[in-house]
Amino acid sequence: MVTVNERAEHPGQQAASERPEHAEQDDLGPPVSLQRQQVRLSDATHDLKESETFEALNLKSELLRGVHSMNWTMPSPIQSKALPHLLVENPQNLIAQAPAGTGKTAAFVLAVLNRVDAAQAVPQAIVICPTRELAKQNADVTIALAKFTDITVFTCLPDTAATARTVTSHVIIGTPGSLMKLIRNKVLNVNSIRSCVVDEADEMIKMNEVTGPTGSNVAGLGVDTSKIVSYLRSCHIMLFSATFPPKVRDYAMKMASPNPFKITVSMKNLTLPHIKHFEIKCPTEAFKFDIMCALFKIMNVGQSIIFVNKRYQATDLFMKLEAKGYKASLIHGEVSVQDRDTVINQFRALETSVLVTTDLLNRGFDVPEVSCVVNYDIPMIRGVSHHESYYHRTGRSGRFGRPGIAINLICSAADESSFQEIKDAFSISPIEVTARTEEELFNFLEPFIKDVDNEIGLQSDAPTSA
């Protein structure tokens, strides 16, 4: 275990036996409706049965104690299928597609930790995440599950990467650019890495090239991700995500070759049945903002997130709401790291109740008390409906099988067309809200939100499956 002095030298390093104050059960508790969900397996070289209990898995005793400390009663479907294959001595590479809330994070964390030899003070696993928020959250989950071991974790973010000396922690979790900086600066030696996880793999891989503000191509997250994986020798590769569009799937197959083991969930099963969907048609942008103001009174009943498509729109909406006297928090990619951390910590601590953001937080940001998501903008990229973004946004509510609400504001023909595609893709039939005044809106929606908040309160102390 690292000493106090070593922690001072490595600001991103934490001992796993010390559970962080805000360790989240990220993506761990599956919705009840997914307990019987069919999970398709393919290309398995091991004739292994799925496990119905954690005790039946080949987990080290210290990790099993960590599982029990989280009050998990049984593996989720994705874990019961994946872990028997991941915990063998020489596992196949894995491509796993699983909806939010089904336990994919616990699956890869347990697989990674089970392969670590804590007696060897060298890096043995890398977890690559698209955002610093997801990296921090995955680190929290890893530390919580490894609390009875001597495994150490280094969270590699821009601020810690800039000051890090030689990294000797067992598990390194970070964003692609920060990890590449450590490798280039020879601060991180990857020769002993035995496991590599690419979390939210579709988000990483599809960003091999992104269009810059002037139309030029600039390097995306996928470039550094590919380079990191290319440096690893004899390493077990695991790619996890909720969605794998065809182009991304092809790229993932190359990254995880040869002969990866695959767990897939068809697009038609990517639903959020425990979430109630609403749509409000707004004839003008001014009316849309008025509706947003009217919603504020209702949203303050619980925790809520408002999503927009672009950074300047998030800032604009935030400033307009503040000018009207409505208190909200703001996060997007141009907000400083320190301010982002402050806003997230305050939101998690329930010190603030409404958060305005972009798709920066549509994945891996899990606050169980979030009962309501508002799509102030219907998710689109360059005018094209973005189904996966809608899925991930609405998945920020209704975490761990709890109920949630998604309110969609429709303000143009493009919104109408895009939302229709989303409805068709996920087989949802939103309730159309015809209320127009604040009082009508409050009377219509408040019962739904109160029911959700009451259920969240009843479930908050209940033990869950992982």
C-alpha positions in Angstrom: 0.0 0.0 0.0 1.3 3.5 -0.8 2.6 5.6 2.0 1.6 9.1 2.8 4.8 10.5 1.2 4.1 8.5 -2.0 0.6 9.9 -2.2 2.1 13.4 -1.9 4.4 12.7 -4.8 1.6 11.2 -6.9 -1.5 13.4 -6.5 -3.7 11.1 -8.6 -2.8 8.0 -6.6 -5.1 6.5 -4.0 -5.0 3.3 -2.0 -7.9 1.1 -2.8 -8.4 0.2 0.9 -9.5 3.7 1.5 -13.0 4.1 0.1 -13.6 7.6 -1.3 -16.3 9.7 0.3 -18.4 9.9 -2.9 -17.8 6.4 -4.3 -20.7 5.9 -6.7 -22.3 2.6 -7.7 -21.8 3.6 -11.3 -23.9 1.7 -13.8 -24.3 -1.2 -11.3 -27.9 -1.7 -10.4 -29.9 -3.1 -13.4 -33.5 -2.0 -14.0 -35.9 -4.7 -12.8 -37.2 -5.1 -16.4 -33.7 -6.0 -17.5 -33.3 -8.9 -15.1 -34.7 -11.3 -17.7 -33.2 -9.6 -20.7 -31.7 -11.8 -23.3 -28.0 -11.3 -23.7 -26.5 -12.8 -26.8 -23.1 -14.4 -26.7 -20.8 -15.3 -29.6 -17.3 -16.5 -30.5 -16.8 -18.1 -27.1 -13.9 -20.5 -26.8 -14.6 -21.4 -23.3 -17.6 -23.7 -22.5 -18.6 -21.8 -19.4 -22.0 -21.4 -17.8 -23.2 -18.1 -16.5 -23.0 -17.6 -12.8 -26.1 -16.9 -10.7 -24.1 -15.8 -7.6 -20.9 -13.8 -7.0 -19.7 -16.7 -4.8 -19.7 -19.0 -7.8 -17.4 -16.7 -9.7 -13.6 -17.2 -9.6 -13.1 -14.0 -7.6 -10.4 -13.5 -5.0 -11.8 -13.5 -1.5 -10.8 -9.8 -0.9 -12.8 -8.8 -3.9 -15.8 -10.8 -2.9 -15.7 -8.9 0.5 -15.7 -5.7 -1.6 -18.8 -6.9 -3.5 -20.6 -7.8 -0.2 -19.7 -4.4 1.2 -21.6 -2.8 -1.6 -24.7 -4.7 -0.6 -25.0 -6.4 -4.0 -27.1 -9.6 -3.8 -26.5 -11.2 -7.3 -24.8 -10.5 -10.6 -26.7 -8.6 -13.3 -27.2 -10.4 -16.6 -24.2 -8.8 -18.3 -22.0 -9.8 -15.3 -23.3 -13.3 -15.0 -22.6 -13.8 -18.8 -19.3 -11.9 -19.0 -17.4 -12.6 -15.8 -17.1 -16.4 -16.1 -15.2 -15.7 -19.4 -13.2 -12.7 -18.0 -12.0 -14.4 -14.9 -10.3 -17.4 -16.5 -6.5 -17.6 -16.6 -6.2 -16.6 -20.3 -9.3 -14.7 -21.2 -10.4 -13.8 -24.7 -10.5 -10.1 -25.7 -14.0 -8.8 -25.2 -16.5 -6.5 -27.0 -19.5 -5.9 -24.8 -22.6 -3.9 -25.5 -24.9 -3.3 -22.6 -27.5 -0.7 -21.8 -26.9 1.9 -19.0 -27.6 0.6 -15.6 -27.0 -3.1 -16.3 -23.7 -3.4 -14.5 -21.0 -3.1 -17.2 -18.7 -1.0 -14.9 -18.7 -3.6 -12.2 -18.0 -6.3 -14.8 -14.8 -4.7 -16.1 -13.6 -3.5 -12.7 -13.9 -6.9 -11.1 -12.2 -8.5 -14.1 -9.3 -6.0 -13.9 -8.8 -6.2 -10.2 -8.9 -10.0 -10.2 -5.8 -10.1 -12.5 -3.7 -7.6 -10.5 -0.9 -9.0 -8.4 -0.7 -6.5 -5.5 2.7 -7.7 -4.5 4.2 -6.3 -7.8 4.5 -2.5 -7.6 4.1 -1.9 -11.3 1.2 -0.7 -13.5 -0.9 -3.8 -14.5 -4.1 -2.3 -15.9 -5.3 0.7 -17.8 -8.9 2.0 -18.0 -9.4 4.6 -20.8 -12.4 6.9 -20.4 -13.7 9.7 -22.8 -14.1 12.3 -20.0 -12.5 13.2 -16.8 -15.8 12.9 -15.0 -16.2 9.3 -16.1 -12.6 8.6 -15.2 -13.0 9.9 -11.7 -16.2 8.0 -11.2 -14.7 4.7 -12.5 -11.8 5.3 -10.1 -14.2 5.7 -7.2 -15.9 2.4 -8.1 -12.5 0.6 -8.5 -11.3 1.9 -5.1 -14.6 0.9 -3.4 -14.5 -2.7 -4.8 -10.8 -3.1 -3.9 -11.1 -1.7 -0.4 -10.0 -5.0 1.2 -6.9 -5.3 -1.0 -3.6 -3.5 -1.3 -4.3 -2.5 -4.9 -3.5 1.1 -5.6 -5.2 3.3 -8.2 -3.9 6.3 -10.1 -6.4 8.7 -11.6 -4.8 10.2 -14.7 -6.3 13.6 -15.6 -4.8 16.7 -17.1 -3.8 18.2 -13.8 -2.4 15.0 -12.3 -0.6 14.0 -15.5 1.2 17.4 -15.6 2.8 16.8 -12.2 3.1 13.0 -11.9 6.4 11.4 -11.4 7.0 7.7 -12.1 3.7 5.9 -11.7 3.8 2.6 -9.9 0.1 2.2 -9.1 -1.5 -1.1 -10.1 -4.5 0.4 -11.9 -4.3 3.5 -14.1 -7.6 5.2 -15.0 -7.7 8.3 -17.2 -8.5 10.1 -20.4 -6.7 9.3 -23.6 -4.7 12.5 -23.9 -3.5 12.5 -20.3 -2.5 8.8 -20.5 -0.6 9.5 -23.7 1.3 12.3 -22.0 2.4 9.9 -19.2 3.6 7.4 -21.8 5.4 9.9 -24.0 7.1 11.4 -20.9 8.1 7.9 -19.8 6.3 8.5 -16.5 4.1 5.4 -17.2 5.8 2.2 -18.3 3.2 0.0 -20.0 5.4 -3.2 -20.4 3.7 -4.9 -17.4 0.1 -4.0 -18.4 -2.0 -7.1 -18.4 -5.5 -5.6 -18.9 -6.8 -2.7 -20.9 -10.4 -1.4 -20.8 -11.8 1.1 -23.3 -15.0 2.4 -21.5 -17.7 4.0 -23.6 -15.8 2.5 -26.5 -18.2 3.9 -29.2 -17.6 7.4 -28.0 -13.8 7.0 -28.1 -13.5 5.1 -31.4 -15.9 7.1 -33.4 -13.9 10.3 -32.6 -10.8 9.3 -34.6 -11.5 12.4 -36.6 -13.7 15.3 -35.6 -14.4 18.4 -37.5 -12.8 21.6 -36.2 -14.5 25.0 -36.1 -13.0 26.0 -39.4 -13.9 22.7 -41.1 -10.5 21.2 -40.8 -10.0 17.7 -39.3 -8.4 17.6 -35.8 -7.4 14.5 -33.8 -10.1 13.1 -31.7 -10.1 10.8 -28.6 -9.9 7.7 -30.8 -6.4 8.5 -32.1 -4.8 8.5 -28.7 -6.9 5.5 -27.6 -5.6 3.5 -30.6 -2.0 4.5 -29.9 -2.3 3.5 -26.3 -3.7 0.1 -27.2 -1.0 -0.4 -29.9 1.8 0.0 -27.2 0.4 -2.8 -25.1 2.0 -6.3 -25.4 0.2 -9.6 -24.6 -2.6 -7.5 -23.0 -6.2 -8.5 -22.4 -8.5 -6.0 -24.2 -12.0 -5.2 -23.1 -14.3 -2.7 -24.9 -17.5 -1.8 -23.1 -20.3 0.5 -24.2 -24.0 0.9 -24.3 -24.1 1.3 -28.1 -22.1 0.0 -31.0 -23.1 1.5 -34.4 -21.9 -0.6 -37.4 -18.8 1.6 -38.2 -17.7 1.6 -34.6 -18.3 -2.2 -34.3 -16.0 -2.8 -37.2 -13.2 -0.7 -35.7 -13.7 -2.3 -32.3 -13.3 -5.7 -34.0 -9.9 -4.6 -35.3 -8.8 -3.2 -31.9 -9.8 -6.4 -30.0 -8.6 -8.9 -32.6 -8.0 -11.7 -32.9 -11.3 -13.5 -32.3 -12.9 -11.4 -29.6 -15.6 -12.7 -27.4 -18.8 -10.6 -28.0 -21.8 -9.8 -25.8 -24.4 -7.8 -27.7 -27.8 -6.4 -27.0 -29.9 -5.6 -30.1 -30.9 -2.0 -30.7 -34.6 -2.9 -30.1 -33.6 -3.9 -26.5 -31.9 -0.5 -25.8 -35.0 0.9 -24.1 -35.6 2.7 -20.8 -39.0 1.3 -19.8 -38.8 2.6 -16.3 -38.6 6.2 -17.6 -41.8 8.2 -18.5 -41.3 10.3 -21.6 -43.1 13.6 -22.3 -43.1 16.0 -25.2 -44.1 19.7 -25.2 -44.6 21.5 -28.5 -43.3 25.0 -28.4 -44.3 27.4 -31.3 -41.4 29.8 -30.7 -38.1 29.9 -28.9 -39.5 32.5 -26.6 -42.3 30.2 -25.7 -39.9 27.4 -25.2 -37.9 29.5 -22.7 -41.2 30.4 -20.9 -42.0 26.7 -20.6 -38.5 26.0 -19.2 -39.1 28.7 -16.6 -42.4 27.1 -15.7 -40.8 23.7 -15.4 -38.3 25.1 -12.8 -40.9 25.2 -10.1 -41.6 21.5 -10.7 -38.0 20.4 -11.2 -36.9 21.8 -7.8 -38.9 18.9 -6.3 -35.9 16.7 -7.0 -32.5 16.6 -8.9 -32.8 17.5 -12.6 -30.5 17.9 -15.6 -31.2 20.2 -18.6 -29.4 19.1 -21.8 -28.6 21.4 -24.8 -26.7 20.6 -28.0 -23.9 23.3 -27.9 -21.7 25.0 -25.3 -22.8 28.5 -26.2 -26.4 27.4 -25.9 -25.8 26.0 -22.4 -24.2 29.3 -21.3 -27.0 31.3 -22.9 -29.7 29.3 -21.2 -27.9 29.4 -17.9 -27.6 33.2 -18.0 -31.2 33.7 -19.1 -32.4 31.5 -16.2 -30.2 33.4 -13.7 -31.5 36.7 -15.0 -35.0 35.5 -14.3 -33.9 34.6 -10.7 -33.8 30.8 -11.2 -30.8 29.1 -9.6 -29.0 26.5 -11.7 -25.5 25.2 -12.2 -23.5 25.1 -15.5 -21.1 22.5 -16.9 -19.7 22.2 -20.4 -16.3 21.6 -22.0 -15.1 25.2 -21.7 -15.8 25.5 -18.0 -12.6 25.2 -16.0 -11.6 21.9 -14.5 -11.8 23.4 -11.0 -15.3 24.8 -11.6 -16.5 21.6 -13.1 -15.4 19.7 -10.0 -17.0 22.2 -7.7 -20.3 22.1 -9.6 -20.4 18.3 -9.7 -19.6 17.9 -6.0 -22.3 20.4 -5.1 -24.8 18.6 -7.3 -23.9 15.2 -5.9 -24.1 16.6 -2.3 -27.7 17.9 -3.2 -26.6 21.4 -2.5 -27.9 22.4 -6.0 -30.9 20.8 -7.8 -30.7 21.8 -11.4 -27.8 21.4 -13.8 -27.5 22.8 -17.3 -25.1 20.9 -19.5 -24.2 19.5 -22.9 -23.6 15.9 -24.0 -20.3 16.1 -21.9 -22.3 14.6 -19.1 -24.6 12.3 -21.0 -22.6 9.2 -20.1 -21.3 7.8 -16.9 -22.5 10.7 -14.8 -24.6 8.9 -12.1 -26.5 10.7 -9.4 -29.2 8.4 -8.1 -31.4 11.3 -6.9 -31.8 12.6 -10.5 -35.5 12.1 -11.2 -35.9 14.4 -14.3 -34.0 15.1 -17.5 -35.1 17.9 -19.8 -34.0 17.9 -23.5 -34.2 21.6 -24.1 -32.7 20.7 -27.4 -33.5 17.4 -29.1 -30.2 15.7 -29.6 -28.8 16.3 -33.1 -25.4 16.4 -34.7 -25.1 18.6 -37.8 -28.9 18.5 -38.2 -29.1 14.7 -37.9 -31.0 13.0 -35.1 -28.7 11.4 -32.6 -30.4 8.3 -31.1 -27.6 7.2 -28.9 -27.3 10.7 -27.3 -31.0 10.6 -26.4 -30.6 7.1 -24.9 -27.6 8.3 -22.8 -29.2 11.6 -21.8 -32.5 10.1 -20.6 -30.4 7.4 -18.8 -29.1 10.0 -16.4 -32.5 9.7 -14.7 -33.9 6.4 -13.5 -30.5 5.1 -12.4 -30.1 1.7 -10.8 -33.6 0.6 -11.8 -35.3 3.6 -10.2 -38.0 5.5 -12.2 -37.3 8.7 -14.0 -38.9 11.4 -16.2 -37.7 12.7 -19.6 -39.3 16.0 -20.9 -38.6 16.9 -24.5 -39.2 20.4 -25.9 -40.1 20.4 -29.6 -39.7 23.8 -31.3 -39.1 23.3 -35.0 -39.8 21.0 -37.9 -36.2 19.6 -37.5 -37.0 18.9 -33.8 -40.3 17.2 -34.8 -38.6 15.0 -37.4 -35.6 14.1 -35.2 -37.8 13.2 -32.3 -40.0 11.0 -34.4 -36.9 9.1 -35.4 -36.0 8.7 -31.8 -39.5 7.5 -30.9 -39.4 4.9 -33.6 -35.9 3.8 -32.7 -36.7 3.1 -29.1 -40.4 2.3 -29.4 -41.5 5.0 -27.0 -44.8 6.8 -26.9 -44.3 10.0 -25.0 -47.2 11.7 -23.3 -48.0 14.9 -25.0 -48.3 17.8 -22.6 -50.9 20.4 -23.8 -50.7 22.6 -20.7 -49.6 26.1 -21.6 -49.7 28.1 -18.4 -47.4 27.6 -15.4 -50.3 26.5 -13.3 -51.5 24.0 -15.9 -48.0 22.6 -16.4 -47.5 22.3 -12.6 -50.8 20.5 -12.1 -50.1 18.1 -15.0 -46.5 17.1 -14.3 -46.1 17.5 -10.5 -47.8 14.2 -9.7 -45.5 12.3 -12.0 -42.4 13.8 -10.5 -43.5 13.4 -6.9 -44.3 9.7 -7.6 -40.8 9.3 -9.0 -39.2 11.1 -6.0 -41.2 9.0 -3.6 -40.0 5.8 -5.2 -36.4 7.0 -5.3 -36.7 7.7 -1.5 -38.1 4.2 -0.9 -35.4 2.5 -2.9 -32.4 4.5 -1.7 -31.6 2.2 1.1 -32.5 -1.1 -0.5 -29.8 -3.6 -1.4 -29.4 -4.1 -5.2 -27.8 -6.5 -7.5 -24.6 -5.2 -9.0 
